[in-house]
């Protein structure tokens, strides 16, 4: 039987909810499928994504190799999302999906960037033994 810690489980659930929320927000705030209430409250929803990202960064218990894997993976996700946000808009503009993909990447960035920064800072402080 696998023993799971509650802190890591809570962080994993927050991360999963954040990813689902980011995808839903990204799709619903685009011109492809515009839901007026979500578009109206998008600044508050992006703030919730940032707060979830901060919570995930503090609550995920990553140490050693797990920390390196998380940082490499999340850095790749941030870089690919940023470049994808810029390049996909131009290449998919003819079929009307570019705005949807771009807004989904922006919402994912709002979640990933704070979590990546917090885990990176925790890793630096643990390496410095403060």
MMTF fields as JSON, N, C-alpha, C and O atoms, coordinates in Angstrom:
{
  "mmtfVersion": "1.0.0",
  "mmtfProducer": "UNKNOWN",
  "numBonds": 519,
  "numAtoms": 520,
  "numGroups": 130,
  "numChains": 1,
  "numModels": 1,
  "chainsPerModel": [1],
  "groupsPerChain": [130],
  "chainIdList": ["A"],
  "bondAtomList": [4, 2, 8, 6, 12, 10, 16, 14, 20, 18, 24, 22, 28, 26, 32, 30, 36, 34, 40, 38, 44, 42, 48, 46, 52, 50, 56, 54, 60, 58, 64, 62, 68, 66, 72, 70, 76, 74, 80, 78, 84, 82, 88, 86, 92, 90, 96, 94, 100, 98, 104, 102, 108, 106, 112, 110, 116, 114, 120, 118, 124, 122, 128, 126, 132, 130, 136, 134, 140, 138, 144, 142, 148, 146, 152, 150, 156, 154, 160, 158, 164, 162, 168, 166, 172, 170, 176, 174, 180, 178, 184, 182, 188, 186, 192, 190, 196, 194, 200, 198, 204, 202, 208, 206, 212, 210, 216, 214, 220, 218, 224, 222, 228, 226, 232, 230, 236, 234, 240, 238, 244, 242, 248, 246, 252, 250, 256, 254, 260, 258, 264, 262, 268, 266, 272, 270, 276, 274, 280, 278, 284, 282, 288, 286, 292, 290, 296, 294, 300, 298, 304, 302, 308, 306, 312, 310, 316, 314, 320, 318, 324, 322, 328, 326, 332, 330, 336, 334, 340, 338, 344, 342, 348, 346, 352, 350, 356, 354, 360, 358, 364, 362, 368, 366, 372, 370, 376, 374, 380, 378, 384, 382, 388, 386, 392, 390, 396, 394, 400, 398, 404, 402, 408, 406, 412, 410, 416, 414, 420, 418, 424, 422, 428, 426, 432, 430, 436, 434, 440, 438, 444, 442, 448, 446, 452, 450, 456, 454, 460, 458, 464, 462, 468, 466, 472, 470, 476, 474, 480, 478, 484, 482, 488, 486, 492, 490, 496, 494, 500, 498, 504, 502, 508, 506, 512, 510, 516, 514],
  "bondOrderList": [1, 1, 1, 1, 1, 1, 1, 1, 1, 1, 1, 1, 1, 1, 1, 1, 1, 1, 1, 1, 1, 1, 1, 1, 1, 1, 1, 1, 1, 1, 1, 1, 1, 1, 1, 1, 1, 1, 1, 1, 1, 1, 1, 1, 1, 1, 1, 1, 1, 1, 1, 1, 1, 1, 1, 1, 1, 1, 1, 1, 1, 1, 1, 1, 1, 1, 1, 1, 1, 1, 1, 1, 1, 1, 1, 1, 1, 1, 1, 1, 1, 1, 1, 1, 1, 1, 1, 1, 1, 1, 1, 1, 1, 1, 1, 1, 1, 1, 1, 1, 1, 1, 1, 1, 1, 1, 1, 1, 1, 1, 1, 1, 1, 1, 1, 1, 1, 1, 1, 1, 1, 1, 1, 1, 1, 1, 1, 1, 1],
  "groupList": [{"groupName": "UNK", "atomNameList": ["N", "CA", "C", "O"], "elementList": ["N", "C", "C", "O"], "formalChargeList": [0, 0, 0, 0], "bondAtomList": [1, 0, 2, 1, 3, 2], "bondOrderList": [1, 1, 2], "singleLetterCode": "X", "chemCompType": "L-PEPTIDE LINKING"}],
  "groupTypeList": [0, 0, 0, 0, 0, 0, 0, 0, 0, 0, 0, 0, 0, 0, 0, 0, 0, 0, 0, 0, 0, 0, 0, 0, 0, 0, 0, 0, 0, 0, 0, 0, 0, 0, 0, 0, 0, 0, 0, 0, 0, 0, 0, 0, 0, 0, 0, 0, 0, 0, 0, 0, 0, 0, 0, 0, 0, 0, 0, 0, 0, 0, 0, 0, 0, 0, 0, 0, 0, 0, 0, 0, 0, 0, 0, 0, 0, 0, 0, 0, 0, 0, 0, 0, 0, 0, 0, 0, 0, 0, 0, 0, 0, 0, 0, 0, 0, 0, 0, 0, 0, 0, 0, 0, 0, 0, 0, 0, 0, 0, 0, 0, 0, 0, 0, 0, 0, 0, 0, 0, 0, 0, 0, 0, 0, 0, 0, 0, 0, 0],
  "groupIdList": [1, 2, 3, 4, 5, 6, 7, 8, 9, 10, 11, 12, 13, 14, 15, 16, 17, 18, 19, 20, 21, 22, 23, 24, 25, 26, 27, 28, 29, 30, 31, 32, 33, 34, 35, 36, 37, 38, 39, 40, 41, 42, 43, 44, 45, 46, 47, 48, 49, 50, 51, 52, 53, 54, 55, 56, 57, 58, 59, 60, 61, 62, 63, 64, 65, 66, 67, 68, 69, 70, 71, 72, 73, 74, 75, 76, 77, 78, 79, 80, 81, 82, 83, 84, 85, 86, 87, 88, 89, 90, 91, 92, 93, 94, 95, 96, 97, 98, 99, 100, 101, 102, 103, 104, 105, 106, 107, 108, 109, 110, 111, 112, 113, 114, 115, 116, 117, 118, 119, 120, 121, 122, 123, 124, 125, 126, 127, 128, 129, 130],
  "secStructList": [7, 7, 7, 7, 7, 2, 2, 2, 2, 2, 2, 2, 2, 2, 2, 2, 2, 2, 2, 2, 2, 2, 2, 2, 2, 2, 2, 2, 6, 1, 1, 1, 1, 7, 7, 2, 2, 2, 2, 2, 6, 2, 2, 2, 2, 2, 2, 2, 2, 2, 2, 2, 2, 2, 2, 2, 2, 2, 2, 7, 7, 7, 7, 6, 2, 2, 2, 2, 2, 2, 2, 2, 2, 2, 2, 2, 2, 2, 2, 2, 2, 2, 2, 2, 2, 2, 2, 2, 2, 2, 2, 1, 4, 4, 4, 6, 7, 2, 2, 2, 2, 2, 2, 2, 2, 2, 2, 2, 2, 2, 2, 2, 2, 2, 2, 2, 2, 2, 2, 2, 2, 2, 2, 2, 2, 2, 2, 2, 6, 7],
  "xCoordList": [0.838, 0.0, 0.883, 1.836, 0.57, 1.339, 0.819, -0.384, 1.745, 1.378, 1.58, 2.657, 0.552, 0.624, 0.542, -0.198, 1.317, 1.235, 0.105, -0.156, -0.551, -1.689, -1.246, -1.976, -0.053, 0.4, 0.581, 0.128, 1.246, 1.503, 0.213, 0.061, -0.71, -1.992, -2.79, -3.421, -2.759, -3.466, -2.872, -3.61, -1.551, -0.894, -1.185, -1.371, -1.225, -1.526, -2.953, -3.198, -3.901, -5.284, -5.416, -6.135, -4.725, -4.762, -4.183, -4.694, -3.118, -2.497, -3.445, -3.579, -4.104, -5.052, -6.233, -6.642, -6.777, -7.893, -7.446, -8.196, -6.228, -5.706, -5.552, -5.888, -5.05, -4.885, -6.249, -6.428, -7.204, -8.541, -9.166, -9.759, -9.034, -9.57, -8.893, -9.555, -7.585, -6.853, -7.316, -7.482, -7.522, -7.983, -9.401, -9.698, -10.263, -11.641, -11.655, -12.382, -10.867, -10.796, -10.216, -10.718, -9.176, -8.563, -9.524, -9.573, -10.279, -11.23, -12.415, -12.891, -12.896, -14.111, -13.877, -14.826, -12.658, -12.417, -11.996, -11.816, -11.841, -11.441, -12.663, -13.802, -12.408, -13.511, -14.193, -15.31, -13.538, -14.092, -15.338, -16.354, -15.255, -16.373, -16.391, -15.825, -17.03, -17.005, -18.2, -19.352, -17.912, -18.941, -18.815, -17.798, -19.832, -19.728, -19.427, -18.646, -20.006, -19.756, -18.305, -17.694, -17.754, -16.359, -15.434, -14.44, -15.741, -14.932, -14.984, -13.98, -16.147, -16.313, -15.454, -14.885, -15.363, -14.614, -13.233, -12.65, -12.704, -11.411, -10.254, -9.378, -10.188, -9.077, -9.114, -8.071, -10.292, -10.403, -10.067, -9.469, -10.45, -10.171, -8.672, -8.119, -8.011, -6.556, -5.868, -4.844, -6.429, -5.87, -6.011, -5.116, -7.125, -7.311, -6.275, -5.739, -5.994, -4.967, -3.593, -2.837, -3.271, -1.979, -1.916, -0.89, -3.001, -3.038, -2.925, -2.234, -3.601, -3.46, -2.022, -1.506, -1.369, 0.028, 0.932, 1.84, 0.685, 1.47, 1.213, 2.147, -0.045, -0.381, 0.283, 0.813, 0.249, 0.889, 2.387, 2.966, 3.014, 4.447, 4.826, 5.843, 4.004, 4.293, 3.901, 4.544, 2.857, 2.35, 2.952, 2.943, 3.472, 4.088, 5.413, 6.253, 5.576, 6.765, 7.735, 7.691, 8.607, 9.584, 10.973, 11.321, 11.753, 13.119, 14.039, 13.609, 15.293, 16.298, 15.999, 15.795, 15.972, 15.734, 14.332, 14.125, 13.366, 12.007, 11.962, 11.241, 12.733, 12.791, 13.381, 12.864, 14.458, 15.068, 14.111, 13.982, 13.446, 12.499, 11.344, 10.929, 10.82, 9.727, 10.172, 9.454, 11.351, 11.829, 12.12, 11.792, 12.717, 12.999, 11.696, 11.532, 10.775, 9.504, 8.693, 8.143, 8.619, 7.823, 8.482, 7.785, 9.813, 10.489, 10.219, 10.005, 10.23, 9.916, 8.473, 8.201, 7.556, 6.158, 5.979, 5.22, 6.676, 6.57, 7.134, 6.52, 8.295, 8.916, 8.075, 7.838, 7.628, 6.824, 5.483, 5.006, 4.878, 3.612, 3.787, 2.949, 4.864, 5.095, 5.361, 4.773, 6.244, 6.51, 5.286, 5.002, 4.572, 3.369, 2.298, 1.561, 2.207, 1.226, 1.467, 0.521, 2.722, 3.06, 2.982, 2.5, 3.444, 3.532, 2.239, 1.961, 1.453, 0.239, -0.802, -1.585, -0.816, -1.801, -1.652, -2.646, -0.424, -0.203, -0.437, -0.933, -0.095, -0.198, -1.6, -1.957, -2.398, -3.737, -4.833, -6.007, -4.456, -5.445, -6.482, -7.612, -6.12, -7.048, -8.217, -9.306, -8.012, -9.114, -9.808, -10.739, -9.383, -10.07, -9.769, -10.516, -8.714, -8.377, -7.201, -6.921, -6.52, -5.33, -5.591, -4.802, -6.691, -7.011, -7.322, -6.966, -7.973, -8.31, -7.047, -6.905, -6.15, -4.897, -4.053, -3.464, -3.994, -3.207, -3.754, -2.975, -5.067, -5.63, -5.509, -5.4, -5.526, -5.313, -3.874, -3.64, -2.91, -1.512, -1.303, -0.543, -1.966, -1.84, -2.376, -1.783, -3.493, -4.055, -3.144, -2.983, -2.551, -1.609, -0.369, 0.173, 0.082, 1.222, 0.908, 1.77, -0.316, -0.71, -0.636, -0.431, -0.798, -0.695, 0.736, 1.192, 1.458, 2.782, 3.882, 4.764, 3.842, 4.945, 5.098, 6.213, 4.036, 4.242, 4.701, 5.55, 4.144, 4.551, 6.024, 6.744, 6.473, 7.874, 8.802, 9.843, 8.435, 9.279, 9.379, 10.467, 8.278, 8.303, 9.143, 9.954, 8.96, 9.752, 11.222, 12.084, 11.526, 12.93, 13.53, 14.664, 12.788, 13.292, 13.459, 14.439, 12.508, 12.643, 13.872, 14.571, 14.136, 15.298, 16.598, 17.539, 16.655, 17.857, 18.107, 19.244, 17.057, 17.241, 17.62, 18.378, 17.11, 17.505, 18.941, 19.64, 19.388, 20.798, 21.736, 22.86, 21.265, 22.097, 22.04, 22.796, 21.165, 21.012, 20.68, 21.252, 19.751, 19.333, 18.201, 17.7],
  "yCoordList": [-1.178, 0.0, 1.24, 1.329, 2.184, 3.41, 4.425, 4.658, 5.017, 6.041, 7.401, 7.696, 8.207, 9.53, 10.6, 10.468, 11.669, 12.778, 13.707, 13.881, 14.292, 15.161, 16.46, 17.01, 16.974, 18.225, 18.094, 18.941, 17.025, 16.826, 16.551, 16.985, 15.838, 15.559, 16.845, 17.044, 17.709, 18.981, 19.853, 20.483, 19.892, 20.652, 20.073, 20.816, 18.748, 18.107, 18.398, 18.649, 18.37, 18.702, 20.162, 20.478, 21.048, 22.467, 22.67, 23.47, 21.946, 22.035, 21.53, 22.165, 20.399, 19.847, 20.792, 21.028, 21.326, 22.272, 23.521, 24.062, 23.979, 25.149, 24.92, 25.796, 23.758, 23.446, 23.373, 23.918, 22.704, 22.619, 24.004, 24.342, 24.805, 26.162, 27.011, 27.795, 26.858, 27.625, 27.264, 28.145, 25.991, 25.571, 26.08, 26.571, 25.965, 26.456, 27.964, 28.464, 28.687, 30.145, 30.519, 31.425, 29.832, 30.127, 29.924, 30.737, 28.854, 28.574, 29.529, 29.978, 29.843, 30.646, 32.142, 32.867, 32.63, 34.065, 34.423, 35.601, 33.45, 33.736, 34.111, 33.967, 34.589, 34.962, 33.734, 33.834, 32.586, 31.35, 30.92, 30.567, 30.95, 30.583, 31.581, 31.324, 32.702, 33.771, 33.665, 33.769, 33.459, 33.451, 34.779, 35.042, 35.608, 36.998, 37.128, 38.001, 36.309, 36.421, 36.086, 36.747, 35.063, 34.701, 35.78, 36.123, 36.311, 37.386, 38.623, 39.318, 38.901, 40.069, 39.953, 40.943, 38.758, 38.554, 37.952, 37.386, 38.059, 37.424, 37.968, 37.181, 39.277, 39.7, 39.008, 38.629, 38.846, 38.164, 36.68, 36.088, 36.091, 34.668, 34.45, 33.464, 35.365, 35.254, 35.448, 34.82, 36.313, 36.476, 35.181, 34.821, 34.485, 33.193, 32.19, 31.403, 32.216, 31.315, 31.62, 30.702, 32.89, 33.262, 32.814, 32.299, 33.005, 32.579, 31.053, 30.535, 30.338, 28.875, 28.476, 27.521, 29.204, 28.927, 29.133, 28.338, 30.199, 30.449, 29.342, 28.852, 28.948, 27.874, 26.56, 25.836, 26.263, 25.041, 25.086, 24.093, 26.222, 26.352, 26.109, 25.477, 26.615, 26.421, 25.039, 24.507, 24.448, 23.203, 21.946, 20.892, 22.038, 20.85, 20.592, 21.482, 19.375, 18.997, 18.295, 17.075, 19.077, 18.507, 18.741, 19.852, 17.682, 17.776, 16.975, 16.023, 17.36, 16.607, 16.494, 17.499, 15.262, 15.016, 15.44, 15.885, 15.301, 15.741, 17.239, 17.709, 17.987, 19.428, 19.783, 20.658, 19.109, 19.364, 19.011, 19.764, 17.877, 17.469, 18.458, 18.813, 18.91, 19.878, 21.187, 21.762, 21.655, 22.936, 22.858, 23.785, 21.79, 21.65, 21.553, 22.211, 20.732, 20.567, 21.853, 22.234, 22.515, 23.743, 24.862, 25.681, 24.917, 25.928, 25.679, 26.62, 24.428, 24.099, 24.489, 25.044, 24.202, 24.576, 26.087, 26.559, 26.836, 28.297, 28.821, 29.671, 28.32, 28.789, 28.417, 29.25, 27.176, 26.731, 27.467, 27.822, 27.697, 28.427, 29.853, 30.363, 30.502, 31.883, 31.956, 32.784, 31.095, 31.097, 30.634, 31.159, 29.662, 29.186, 30.247, 30.346, 31.045, 32.124, 33.13, 33.646, 33.403, 34.384, 33.803, 34.471, 32.58, 32.04, 31.409, 31.43, 30.854, 30.17, 31.151, 30.815, 32.341, 33.329, 33.618, 33.717, 33.752, 34.037, 32.854, 33.025, 31.659, 30.5, 29.91, 29.313, 30.06, 29.483, 30.522, 30.235, 31.726, 32.793, 32.536, 33.014, 31.796, 31.529, 30.664, 30.805, 29.763, 28.873, 29.333, 28.669, 30.445, 31.016, 30.378, 30.588, 29.616, 28.937, 29.616, 29.315, 30.517, 31.151, 31.89, 31.785, 32.64, 33.365, 32.417, 32.689, 31.324, 30.344, 29.714, 29.602, 29.31, 28.689, 29.711, 29.391, 30.927, 31.973, 32.3, 32.453, 32.412, 32.729, 31.544, 31.74, 30.328, 29.157, 29.13, 28.851, 29.417, 29.483, 30.592, 30.417, 31.73, 32.835, 32.434, 32.77, 31.718, 31.267, 30.233, 30.246, 29.343, 28.374, 29.058, 28.634, 30.115, 30.875, 31.517, 31.573, 32.0, 32.608, 31.597, 31.984, 30.33, 29.287, 28.801, 28.643, 28.559, 27.939, 28.863, 28.425, 30.124, 31.025, 31.193, 31.042, 31.497, 31.621, 30.318, 30.338, 29.188, 27.908, 27.632, 27.16, 27.922, 27.702, 28.603, 28.153, 29.857, 30.793, 30.371, 30.4, 29.985, 29.594, 28.34, 28.288, 27.323, 26.093, 26.383, 25.814, 27.25, 27.612, 28.308, 28.014, 29.225, 29.9, 28.921, 28.999, 28.007, 26.999, 26.134, 25.776, 25.797, 24.967, 25.713, 25.138, 26.982, 27.79, 27.912, 27.77, 28.174, 28.31, 26.984, 26.972, 25.875, 24.588, 24.25, 23.617, 24.67, 24.444, 25.301, 24.898, 26.488, 27.386, 27.014, 27.566, 26.095, 25.612, 26.749, 26.846, 27.604, 28.719, 28.269, 29.049],
  "zCoordList": [0.0, 0.0, 0.0, 0.774, -0.856, -0.968, 0.043, 0.152, 0.772, 1.744, 1.079, 0.561, 1.098, 0.476, 1.548, 2.522, 1.355, 2.292, 1.876, 0.685, 2.839, 2.535, 1.889, 1.065, 2.245, 1.661, 0.158, -0.612, -0.246, -1.663, -2.423, -3.565, -1.802, -2.43, -2.62, -3.658, -1.618, -1.707, -2.808, -3.566, -2.902, -3.965, -5.34, -6.303, -5.435, -6.716, -7.15, -8.33, -6.218, -6.558, -6.976, -7.924, -6.271, -6.637, -8.029, -8.813, -8.33, -9.652, -10.732, -11.779, -10.496, -11.459, -11.668, -12.805, -10.593, -10.706, -11.456, -12.269, -11.185, -11.885, -13.377, -14.173, -13.769, -15.194, -15.88, -16.969, -15.248, -15.836, -15.945, -16.969, -14.889, -14.906, -15.98, -16.659, -16.135, -17.146, -18.553, -19.396, -18.808, -20.137, -20.395, -21.484, -19.406, -19.571, -19.779, -20.638, -19.009, -19.153, -20.51, -21.175, -20.915, -22.208, -23.364, -24.287, -23.315, -24.391, -24.342, -25.385, -23.148, -23.052, -23.226, -23.527, -23.05, -23.23, -24.647, -24.956, -25.494, -26.872, -27.7, -27.255, -28.896, -29.779, -30.375, -30.882, -30.321, -30.862, -30.091, -30.69, -28.778, -27.912, -26.766, -25.704, -26.978, -25.987, -25.047, -25.47, -23.777, -22.743, -22.01, -21.369, -22.101, -21.652, -20.166, -19.787, -19.32, -17.878, -17.539, -16.699, -18.189, -17.919, -18.468, -17.828, -19.627, -20.199, -19.314, -19.157, -18.737, -17.874, -16.61, -16.15, -16.06, -14.827, -15.058, -14.133, -16.254, -16.533, -15.695, -15.337, -15.354, -14.475, -13.112, -12.58, -12.555, -11.265, -11.401, -10.503, -12.518, -12.728, -12.927, -12.439, -13.642, -13.791, -12.436, -12.164, -11.589, -10.241, -9.445, -8.68, -9.62, -8.95, -9.454, -8.673, -10.76, -11.304, -10.715, -10.396, -10.57, -9.981, -8.522, -8.077, -7.78, -6.38, -6.283, -5.405, -7.183, -7.218, -7.528, -6.948, -8.442, -8.757, -7.556, -7.312, -6.804, -5.583, -4.568, -3.933, -4.412, -3.477, -3.881, -3.038, -5.17, -5.665, -5.39, -4.95, -5.643, -5.409, -3.958, -3.674, -3.036, -1.624, -1.123, -0.218, -1.696, -1.13, -1.737, -1.101, -2.949, -3.542, -2.831, -2.703, -2.382, -1.638, -2.581, -2.737, -3.204, -4.124, -3.556, -3.157, -3.528, -3.024, -3.93, -4.582, -3.965, -4.705, -6.184, -6.866, -6.679, -8.106, -8.526, -9.655, -7.61, -7.927, -8.174, -9.054, -7.395, -7.571, -8.927, -9.621, -9.305, -10.614, -11.742, -12.707, -11.627, -12.67, -12.775, -13.878, -11.622, -11.646, -12.282, -13.1, -11.906, -12.439, -13.936, -14.677, -14.379, -15.815, -16.602, -17.63, -16.114, -16.81, -16.822, -17.855, -15.689, -15.641, -16.429, -17.028, -16.443, -17.265, -18.75, -19.515, -19.144, -20.541, -20.861, -21.925, -19.952, -20.174, -20.298, -21.144, -19.459, -19.52, -20.835, -21.48, -21.234, -22.477, -23.692, -24.567, -23.743, -24.881, -24.92, -25.999, -23.771, -23.747, -24.232, -24.977, -23.822, -24.253, -25.751, -26.447, -26.249, -27.691, -28.48, -29.557, -27.949, -28.619, -28.675, -29.657, -27.621, -27.577, -28.692, -29.286, -28.971, -30.002, -31.411, -32.325, -31.597, -32.955, -33.446, -34.645, -32.55, -32.961, -33.479, -34.368, -32.938, -33.379, -34.859, -35.579, -35.313, -36.731, -37.637, -38.751, -37.192, -38.072, -38.144, -39.159, -37.102, -37.092, -37.27, -37.038, -37.681, -37.772, -38.86, -38.756, -39.892, -40.988, -40.594, -41.149, -39.639, -39.266, -37.988, -37.533, -37.398, -36.252, -34.914, -33.959, -34.811, -33.562, -32.859, -31.698, -33.54, -32.983, -31.69, -30.751, -31.618, -30.386, -29.233, -28.087, -29.532, -28.497, -27.916, -26.698, -28.776, -28.317, -27.562, -26.529, -28.069, -27.417, -26.029, -25.088, -25.881, -24.568, -23.607, -22.396, -24.129, -23.274, -22.765, -21.589, -23.641, -23.207, -22.184, -21.231, -22.366, -21.405, -20.038, -19.013, -20.022, -18.751, -18.085, -16.865, -18.875, -18.313, -17.761, -16.741, -18.428, -17.918, -16.573, -15.696, -16.406, -15.134, -13.995, -12.844, -14.288, -13.275, -13.095, -11.963, -14.197, -14.129, -13.621, -12.883, -14.005, -13.654, -12.142, -11.644, -11.38, -9.927, -9.273, -8.383, -9.71, -9.12, -9.4, -8.52, -10.611, -10.972, -10.166, -9.688, -10.013, -9.26, -7.799, -7.223, -7.202, -5.779, -5.573, -4.648, -6.426, -6.277, -6.533, -5.863, -7.482, -7.734, -6.519, -6.139, -5.904, -4.706, -3.537, -2.795, -3.376, -2.315, -2.546, -1.598, -3.806, -4.128, -3.849, -3.301, -4.222, -3.97, -2.477, -2.026, -1.705, -0.262, 0.39, 1.36, -0.123, 0.442, 0.097, 0.888, -1.088, -1.465, -0.629, -0.331, -0.253, 0.555, 2.037, 2.837, 2.411, 3.793, 4.754, 5.84, 4.342, 5.216, 6.094, 6.903]
}
